[in-house]
């Protein structure tokens, strides 16, 4: 996260290196920019704020965790230290035997969810140990366990939709998988798997007429952002699948420079050199229809780029579609169904911002949406596809278990269910394909006709716009390193001296300059990140996190701590319909995020039905962390709607619950037939408090995300909560 910032801010001559002089100039530049009050010294909060205002070219939030070590595998499982190695096996495929193939586990979220089961996703490399083996031209089999999708259809039907729209996408099939392990299993049925075609040279030849192009599998919400002129800054982010020619590296870097540096006129004139706009419009039309927030619209993963050797243009290929059809709980169900056609991405995404402002792209994109809405985006057609597939695969699912079959039948019928676990890998309400496509198609048609603007999906795991998240992550460690005399401030002399020490420590070969790899290695060693604001089983930037271990979270100052164990964060507003009249509004807060260590670190403003609460600081109001605080105010509803607007200042706004009580005192205007409104934020299931009162699940928020914390409060819940987060083992690699 931080290395690209050093490089892009400090490499003045763009030679891909930071010289000693450039490093020193960077220190002076940052000190004077951050010393906003002219005091000649910096406090920790100023260093944090200064770093936060720098646009992070590599992307913040979850994206920083998704990057693996140089040359290693990207993904959240890799961030946990999990490595997958091929082992030897024999494969029987429809009666044909292939000896000495390689098999390993695959996946990230799907692996973490299935690690306690036998049915894990598998990758079979037919050429791993014996060259020349294949099934026709197929050399790799990707067996998907579909643990996040009880219908086992999401990926299959999503890829089919892409192909029907003229977008290159993997072909699929199904397989019943049996495994024999000596002294353990003998032809044990693991279950039904879907097979996804590998995106490789064979795929490229089939779809683009040549396999000689460059294939990338990027992980970044800041696609095509200028990271300088040293390819090592790009290599892990773009994860090339094979060796690259210098010309191919240069194409990535030249287009990144164009996206980042060019003005609108130059960008519009030259973007067609690098992007096949008609094909990209088709890709985005389907991606946005599917509300797939786990790809380019979210953290920037789950896709391939193919650089065509003849056109030198980038082609986009979808991947990992198990959370498509609006089934990733990074936004509310309503946001996913009504996802904006004009702003469908989460957080800051400069590449998409520029593309969606481009008239040439807009015309193609809207034309495809209009065309597809009249043809392939047909809910009745999707329903027929679901029923046809269900008839085919139902016996194989029945063979797995009666419970899986029961859930399968319910989802095929279109019933909504609550997925076990916690977001983002589980948990939350799941609306299957049939009801989702009816709501989604209706929303798309309304937006195309100008009747609706749709809903933007908020920030989710990306850092909020205007904050890179670098200050919270690296500010404390940088401050401690620079504050030589431990007087809680850093002078200009200390700042420059500290940067000089860092350069000397990181220039291990005494070259007098730093390229990207040693720069990143030095940062990893000497600037230890603080809490990153991401919990793999729920949470996001500004979301509640475990302050110590899961059992240590205790909310005090309330008889109902369970009200404060979930949270909606990063939202811009809350609203709900109410009969006109006077109400008592009670807003429930508790500071549960581990990254907040004192007052002033999360500050936002509230406008509660016209009444302003400026500089609202949960820590200061509650008197510390994990303490309950309720803000109570009288409000008057005159237009049939109660509304709270949230304005971010420092960190994301957050709230735990909202209660609206009609007032019937003498002289007050009593709302007719009004009932008490009780909403618990951050939960997709109801909550029953100690008085037996039922609180509705999260609803009415605009943007942001939902999170839950585990807790050991004895009165946390009166009803079982299927969405309780699962604790992450200290060393996940031990449980492979």
SVG drawing of the C-alpha trace seen along z (x, -y; Angstrom):
<svg xmlns="http://www.w3.org/2000/svg" viewBox="-55 -29 82 77">
<polyline fill="none" stroke="black" stroke-width="0.4" points="0.0,0.0 2.7,-2.5 5.5,-1.7 3.7,-3.0 3.1,-6.3 6.7,-6.7 7.7,-6.0 5.1,-8.1 5.5,-11.0 9.3,-10.9 10.5,-9.7 10.8,-13.2 12.7,-12.1 10.5,-9.0 13.5,-6.7 11.9,-4.0 14.3,-4.8 14.4,-6.9 17.8,-8.5 19.1,-9.7 18.4,-13.3 14.9,-12.5 14.2,-10.7 15.4,-13.8 13.3,-16.1 10.2,-13.9 10.8,-14.3 10.8,-18.1 7.8,-18.1 5.7,-16.1 6.8,-17.9 5.9,-21.4 2.6,-20.1 1.5,-18.5 2.7,-21.4 -0.6,-23.2 -0.4,-25.4 3.2,-26.5 4.3,-25.2 7.5,-23.7 6.6,-20.3 4.2,-17.5 2.0,-15.6 0.9,-12.0 -2.6,-13.1 -1.0,-15.5 1.1,-12.7 -2.0,-10.4 -4.0,-13.2 -1.3,-14.0 -0.9,-10.4 -4.7,-10.0 -4.9,-12.9 -2.5,-11.2 -4.3,-9.3 -3.2,-5.7 -2.2,-4.6 -2.3,-0.9 -5.7,-1.0 -6.5,-0.7 -8.7,1.3 -9.0,5.0 -6.9,4.6 -3.8,4.2 -4.5,7.6 -5.3,9.3 -1.8,8.9 0.5,11.8 4.3,11.8 6.3,11.1 5.9,14.0 3.3,15.6 -0.4,16.2 -2.7,13.2 -5.9,13.5 -7.2,13.4 -6.1,17.0 -2.6,16.0 -2.8,13.1 -3.5,15.6 -0.3,17.5 -2.0,20.4 -0.1,21.9 -1.3,24.5 1.1,27.1 0.5,29.7 0.6,33.4 0.6,36.4 -2.6,38.2 -4.2,40.5 -7.3,39.2 -10.2,41.3 -12.3,39.2 -15.3,41.0 -13.4,44.3 -10.2,42.8 -7.1,42.9 -4.4,40.2 -1.5,41.0 0.6,38.6 -1.5,35.5 -1.1,32.7 -3.9,31.7 -4.2,29.0 -6.8,27.0 -7.9,23.7 -9.9,20.6 -9.7,17.9 -13.1,17.2 -14.4,20.6 -11.4,22.3 -11.7,20.5 -15.4,21.4 -14.9,25.0 -11.7,25.7 -13.6,27.7 -15.3,29.9 -14.1,32.5 -15.7,30.7 -13.1,28.1 -12.5,26.6 -9.7,28.4 -7.4,27.5 -6.1,30.4 -3.1,29.8 -2.8,32.7 0.7,31.6 2.1,31.0 4.4,34.0 3.9,35.6 4.1,33.3 1.7,33.8 -1.3,35.2 -4.7,33.7 -8.4,34.2 -8.5,33.0 -6.8,29.6 -7.7,29.2 -4.7,29.2 -6.3,27.8 -9.5,28.6 -11.0,26.1 -13.5,27.9 -15.6,25.4 -17.3,26.5 -19.9,23.7 -20.0,23.5 -21.4,19.9 -24.1,20.9 -26.5,23.7 -28.0,23.8 -24.6,24.4 -25.8,22.4 -24.5,18.8 -21.2,19.2 -22.5,21.5 -25.4,19.1 -23.3,16.0 -20.7,17.2 -23.4,18.3 -24.9,14.7 -21.5,13.2 -21.1,15.5 -24.6,14.7 -23.7,11.0 -20.6,11.6 -18.1,11.4 -15.3,14.1 -16.0,16.2 -15.1,19.7 -17.2,22.6 -18.6,24.8 -19.8,28.4 -20.7,30.4 -19.0,33.4 -19.7,35.8 -16.4,36.1 -15.2,39.2 -11.9,39.3 -9.7,42.2 -7.0,41.7 -5.2,44.8 -6.1,45.9 -8.7,43.1 -11.3,43.0 -12.3,45.5 -14.1,43.8 -15.8,41.4 -18.4,39.1 -17.3,35.5 -20.3,34.1 -21.3,32.2 -18.8,29.7 -19.0,27.3 -16.0,27.2 -14.8,23.9 -12.6,23.7 -9.2,22.4 -8.3,18.9 -5.0,19.7 -3.4,19.8 -5.9,22.4 -8.7,20.1 -7.1,17.2 -6.7,19.1 -10.4,20.2 -11.7,16.7 -9.2,14.3 -7.6,16.4 -4.2,16.3 -2.5,17.4 0.5,15.2 -0.9,12.2 -0.2,11.4 -2.5,12.6 -2.9,10.8 -5.0,11.5 -4.9,8.1 -5.9,7.4 -6.4,3.7 -9.3,1.2 -7.1,-1.3 -6.7,0.5 -4.3,-1.3 -2.9,-3.7 0.5,-5.2 3.0,-3.5 6.1,-4.9 8.4,-3.4 9.7,-0.4 7.8,2.8 8.5,4.3 5.9,1.9 3.3,3.5 4.2,7.1 2.5,8.5 -0.6,6.3 -1.1,7.4 0.1,11.0 1.1,11.9 0.4,15.6 3.7,16.2 6.8,14.3 6.3,10.8 8.1,9.0 9.3,5.5 6.8,4.1 3.9,5.7 5.2,4.2 5.5,0.8 1.9,1.0 0.6,1.5 2.7,-1.4 1.9,-3.7 -1.8,-3.2 -1.5,-3.6 0.2,-6.9 -2.5,-8.0 -5.3,-7.2 -3.6,-8.9 -2.0,-11.9 -3.9,-12.9 -6.5,-15.6 -10.0,-14.7 -9.3,-15.7 -6.1,-13.6 -7.8,-10.7 -10.8,-10.7 -8.5,-10.9 -6.2,-8.0 -8.1,-5.6 -9.2,-3.6 -5.5,-2.7 -5.6,-0.6 -9.2,0.5 -11.5,2.2 -14.4,-0.1 -17.3,1.9 -16.2,5.1 -15.5,3.3 -19.1,1.9 -20.5,5.4 -18.4,6.6 -19.5,3.8 -23.2,4.0 -23.3,7.6 -21.1,7.0 -23.4,4.2 -26.6,6.1 -25.3,9.0 -24.4,6.5 -21.1,8.4 -19.4,6.4 -16.5,8.9 -14.7,7.9 -13.8,4.6 -16.8,2.9 -15.4,3.8 -11.8,4.7 -10.7,5.1 -10.1,8.9 -11.8,11.9 -11.1,11.0 -8.4,11.5 -7.0,9.0 -5.7,10.2 -3.4,7.9 -4.0,8.8 -0.7,9.0 -2.2,7.6 -4.4,4.8 -2.4,4.0 -5.8,3.5 -6.9,5.0 -9.7,7.4 -11.7,8.1 -12.6,11.7 -14.8,12.4 -13.8,14.9 -15.1,16.3 -18.8,15.6 -20.2,17.5 -21.2,14.2 -22.8,12.8 -26.6,12.2 -26.3,9.7 -25.3,12.2 -22.2,10.6 -23.1,8.9 -21.0,5.8 -24.1,3.6 -27.7,4.0 -30.0,6.2 -31.8,3.1 -28.6,1.5 -27.7,4.7 -31.0,4.9 -31.1,1.2 -27.4,0.8 -26.8,-2.4 -26.0,-2.1 -23.9,-5.3 -22.0,-4.7 -22.0,-1.0 -18.5,-0.8 -17.6,-0.9 -15.1,-3.4 -12.7,-5.4 -12.1,-3.8 -10.3,-6.4 -10.2,-4.1 -14.0,-3.6 -14.7,-7.2 -12.8,-8.3 -14.4,-5.6 -18.0,-6.4 -17.4,-10.1 -16.3,-9.2 -19.0,-10.0 -17.8,-7.3 -18.0,-4.6 -21.3,-5.9 -23.0,-5.6 -21.8,-2.1 -22.6,-1.0 -26.1,-2.4 -26.8,-0.9 -25.8,2.5 -28.0,2.1 -30.9,1.2 -30.4,4.1 -29.8,6.7 -32.8,5.4 -35.0,6.3 -33.4,9.6 -31.1,11.6 -31.9,9.7 -35.3,11.5 -36.4,12.9 -38.6,15.5 -35.7,16.8 -33.5,16.9 -36.2,18.8 -36.4,21.4 -32.6,21.8 -32.7,22.4 -35.5,25.0 -33.6,26.8 -30.4,27.0 -32.2,28.0 -33.7,31.0 -30.2,32.1 -28.2,31.6 -30.8,32.4 -30.0,36.1 -26.3,35.4 -27.2,32.9 -29.6,35.3 -26.8,37.8 -24.8,35.4 -27.4,34.9 -31.1,34.4 -30.4,31.0 -28.6,29.7 -31.4,30.9 -34.0,29.1 -32.1,25.8 -31.5,26.4 -35.2,26.9 -36.2,23.8 -33.7,21.6 -34.7,23.0 -38.3,22.2 -37.2,18.6 -37.5,18.5 -35.2,16.1 -33.1,17.5 -30.5,16.4 -27.0,17.7 -25.1,18.9 -21.8,17.2 -20.9,13.6 -20.2,11.2 -18.3,11.2 -17.8,14.9 -21.2,15.9 -24.1,14.5 -26.9,12.1 -30.0,12.5 -29.7,14.4 -32.3,13.6 -31.8,16.4 -31.7,15.8 -35.4,15.9 -36.5,13.1 -33.3,11.1 -33.5,10.9 -37.1,9.7 -36.2,6.9 -32.9,6.1 -34.4,6.0 -37.2,3.7 -34.6,1.4 -32.4,1.3 -35.5,0.5 -36.5,-2.3 -33.0,-3.8 -32.8,-3.6 -36.1,-5.4 -35.0,-8.1 -37.6,-7.2 -34.9,-6.3 -31.2,-6.9 -30.7,-3.6 -28.6,-3.3 -24.8,-3.7 -23.2,-0.8 -21.2,-2.8 -17.6,-2.2 -17.6,1.3 -14.0,2.5 -12.5,-0.4 -11.4,-3.4 -13.8,-6.2 -13.3,-8.9 -11.0,-11.6 -9.1,-9.2 -6.5,-6.7 -6.4,-4.9 -2.7,-5.2 -2.6,-7.4 -4.5,-5.0 -2.4,-2.1 1.1,-3.5 0.9,-6.9 1.5,-5.5 4.6,-3.5 6.0,-6.3 5.5,-8.7 7.2,-6.5 10.2,-6.0 10.6,-9.7 10.1,-10.9 13.7,-10.4 13.4,-12.3 10.0,-10.9 8.4,-14.3 5.2,-13.4 6.1,-15.6 8.4,-15.5 10.5,-18.5 11.8,-19.1 15.3,-18.0 13.8,-14.8 11.7,-14.2 14.7,-14.6 17.0,-12.6 14.4,-9.8 14.1,-9.6 17.8,-9.5 18.0,-6.5 15.2,-4.8 17.1,-5.2 20.3,-3.8 18.4,-0.8 16.5,-0.1 19.5,-0.6 20.9,2.7 23.2,3.0 24.5,-0.5 23.4,-1.4 22.6,-5.0 19.0,-4.5 15.9,-2.4 13.9,-0.5 10.4,0.8 11.2,4.2 13.8,3.1 11.6,0.1 8.6,2.4 10.7,4.9 12.0,2.0 8.5,0.7 7.3,4.2 10.2,4.6 10.3,1.2 6.8,-0.4 4.6,2.2 0.9,1.4 -1.7,0.7 -5.1,2.4 -6.0,2.4 -9.7,1.9 -10.5,5.3 -11.8,8.4 -12.1,11.4 -15.4,12.4 -17.1,9.0 -16.2,5.4 -14.5,2.8 -12.9,-0.6 -14.4,-2.0 -16.3,1.1 -16.2,2.7 -13.3,5.0 -12.1,7.3 -10.4,5.2 -8.5,8.2 -9.7,11.7 -13.3,12.6 -14.1,13.4 -12.8,10.1 -15.5,7.9 -17.7,6.6 -20.1,3.7 -20.7,1.8 -23.2,-0.8 -26.3,1.0 -28.5,3.9 -28.7,4.9 -25.1,5.2 -26.4,7.2 -27.8,3.9 -24.2,2.7 -22.6,5.8 -23.5,5.0 -23.1,1.8 -23.8,0.0 -20.9,-2.1 -19.9,-4.4 -23.5,-5.4 -24.6,-8.8 -28.1,-8.8 -30.9,-6.8 -34.6,-7.3 -37.9,-5.6 -41.6,-6.4 -43.6,-7.6 -47.0,-9.2 -46.6,-13.0 -46.3,-14.0 -43.8,-14.3 -41.4,-11.5 -38.5,-10.8 -35.5,-9.7 -32.9,-7.5 -29.7,-6.8 -27.5,-4.1 -23.6,-4.2 -20.6,-2.4 -17.0,-2.7 -15.9,0.9 -13.3,0.5 -9.8,1.6 -8.2,-1.1 -9.7,-3.9 -7.5,-4.4 -8.7,-7.7 -11.0,-10.7 -10.8,-12.6 -10.1,-9.6 -13.7,-9.1 -15.6,-12.3 -18.7,-12.9 -21.7,-15.1 -25.4,-14.2 -28.5,-16.0 -31.4,-14.4 -34.6,-15.6 -33.2,-19.1 -31.3,-19.2 -27.5,-19.4 -25.1,-17.4 -21.6,-18.7 -18.3,-17.0 -19.9,-13.9 -17.3,-11.7 -18.5,-8.3 -15.4,-7.8 -15.8,-11.2 -19.6,-10.9 -19.4,-7.4 -16.3,-8.0 -14.2,-5.3 -14.3,-2.2 -16.9,0.5 -19.3,-1.7 -22.9,-2.3 -24.1,-5.8 -27.6,-6.8 -28.3,-10.2 -31.9,-11.3 -33.7,-14.1 -37.3,-15.2 -38.2,-15.5 -41.2,-16.6 -42.2,-14.7 -44.1,-16.8 -43.5,-15.1 -44.1,-11.5 -40.4,-10.7 -37.9,-10.6 -34.3,-11.2 -30.8,-11.3 -27.9,-12.6 -24.3,-11.6 -21.3,-13.7 -17.9,-12.1 -15.0,-14.1 -12.5,-11.7 -13.1,-8.0 -16.5,-6.6 -19.7,-7.4 -21.1,-4.4 -24.3,-3.6 -25.6,-0.5 -29.4,-1.0 -32.2,-3.5 -35.5,-3.8 -38.4,-6.1 -41.1,-6.5 -44.4,-8.4 -45.1,-11.1 -48.6,-11.4 -48.0,-13.9 -50.4,-16.6 -50.1,-19.3 -48.1,-17.2 -49.3,-16.3 -49.8,-12.5 -49.1,-10.6 -52.2,-8.7 -51.8,-4.9 -48.0,-5.2 -46.0,-2.3 -42.6,-2.4 -39.8,-1.8 -36.9,0.2 -34.1,1.1 -30.8,2.8 -28.0,1.8 -25.7,4.3 -27.9,7.4 -29.9,9.2 -32.1,11.0 -34.3,9.6 -33.0,9.1 -35.0,9.6 -33.8,7.4 -34.0,8.1 -37.6,6.7 -38.8,8.9 -39.0,6.1 -38.1,7.2 -35.8,5.0 -36.1,5.1 -33.1,6.1 -30.9,3.4 -32.9,1.3 -33.2,-2.3 -29.5,-3.1 -28.0,-4.7 -24.5,-3.3 -22.0,-1.8 -21.7,1.7 -22.8,3.9 -20.6,5.7 -21.0,7.8 -18.7,8.5 -18.5,11.7 -19.1,11.0 -19.2,12.7 -22.0,10.6 -24.4,13.0 -27.4,11.0 -26.1,10.3 -28.9,12.2 -32.2,13.8 -32.5,15.6 -29.9,17.6 -28.1,15.6 -27.0,17.6 -24.9,14.7 -22.5,14.7 -18.9,14.2 -16.7,17.2 -13.3,16.6 -10.3,16.8 -7.6,19.2 -4.3,17.6 -2.5,19.7 -4.9,20.8 -2.1,22.7 -2.2,25.3 -5.7,26.2 -5.2,27.0"/>
</svg>
